């Protein structure tokens, strides 16, 4: 049996959707990503796909984000450019923006800086026991793959967008139940994103997924910096 997790950041922590042999098994909300690593190890989880940048460069912008944006075309606005590691080590937005401009020649949006707490948390997990299971994904890239290579035009917070995404998941065999228990308090778009991440995790486990870029870049520790799809 192939068991995987797809994880998306959500209010209060992280939402994880578990698939077994490509079918929905359960969903759980947790406060920290780190808490999922021993659960994954104990449950035989092969891949934990996370919707969060994993792997930071020492200089320049990541190619992964540029290539994901190019794939998504009209939905490219859902991809944030991820600046170098030093930017995320700053304590305030103003300092991070200045550091980003010094290192890249471009500024940093406040929306991107909003990722800082969970981006730091996720990247710290790479060095934890079980961190080798983590892979970076982007839900809109995953949904594009589910749709046969066509980006979805309707926004994921809209009724049309959520209906289309849930239908794509169901067609792939991931039928999300109406009752998710405590995890059902999570916003619907986060549930859909976690499920899409889980679908890509399953593709990775079956060696059917590919990285953006291919081959990946690498961080200072030699770990791959890529978005899987």
Helices and strands as residue ranges (DSSP letters): E 3-10, E 13-20, E 23-30, H 34-42, E 45-51, H 63-72, G 73-78, H 85-88, H 93-104, H 110-113, H 116-125, G 131-133, E 134-136, H 139-146, H 159-171, G 181-185, H 188-205, E 211-218, E 224-228
